[in-house]
Structures are given as structure tokens and as C-alpha cells.
């Protein structure tokens, strides 16, 4: 072992090997923490990451994180009938009730959010067709949110990913792929 370490050190591998062991140590020790902490000079600083439900905060505070320090994607996913895009064509009607609830929460709180509505399709059809279909689905949900009383200026123009962001571990042609996601951002 000693000869191998000397050889690796001589070849310039000492720093990468040390870094590998340093990074692996918490995993080897079984370290898991529910808190994602980072060091900062300012106490009330919060960083929100793009990962679902993940929030990084200063080790010095805060203890009462903003509601925006939760997942930016609202887990409301109305799923549409094949080749359809109107609210009446949503197959899981309970999701419409969740949208209603979300809009009521938005209207009841003083903090305002910019809501982006993103449409998706299953894998069937051309890219061009699916981008347009996804946009129409997003537009239908966007119009619905505005009709429920949320200000139009707080709802971004509809977006579409077509079939480019299929849900993993779901059949690419399943109804679950024909969905709309709501993404929130504090204003």
C-alpha cells in the first residue's frame, strides 16, 4: 500500500485521491441530514435550488423558511384525453379541484407568485405537432387560472415542452404524459 501511495503521489494523483476520500467520508459514515446548510455571513439568506423540495439555508438561520423555499413545481397535473386540449378534456377531474384550491390560496395571501403553465404530450406524433398541442393545453389551464380570478399579469405566457420531457418510469404513450405542470416563482 505504501509503495502504491508513493507511486500515485509521484504521478500527481495525491490531491484527487484525497478529494475522493474526503467526499466519500460522509457517505461511508452513513451521514444523512434533513437540513441543507451552507455557511454565509448574512443570517437571513436562503437559496432555493432547482431540485424538488430542496432548500439551502445559512447555518446561522433562518428557522422559518419562506413558503417559496419548497418545490417550485406545483404537483397539480391535469391529464388530457388523447389529442385534446380543453379543460373539459381533463380525465382526472380531481386535479381541476386542486387548481381551484391553489388559485384560492394565491388570492388569499399577500405574497404574489408568477405562475408558469407548461404543457406536455405523450410520445406519439411529430415534434412540431406536440409542441403546439402542449402549448394549447398550457393555454387552456392558464386561461382557467385567470378565469378563477388570479391576475393575468401574474400568469406567464403558456409554454410547451411537447414530448421532450417525458416522465421517467411511465409508458411514453400513457395518459400521465399528457399533462400540464404549474411552476411558481415569487414576485
Secondary structure, 3 states (H helix, E strand, C coil): CHHHHHHHHHCCCHHHHHHHHHHHHHHHCCCCCCCEEECCCCCCCEEECCCCCCEEEECCCCCCCCHHHCCCEECCCCEECCCCCCHHHECCCHHHHHHHHHHHHHHHCCCCEEEEEEEECCCCCCHHHHHHHHHHHHHHHHHHHHHCCCCHHHECCCEEEECCCCCCCCCCCCHHHCEEEEEEEEC
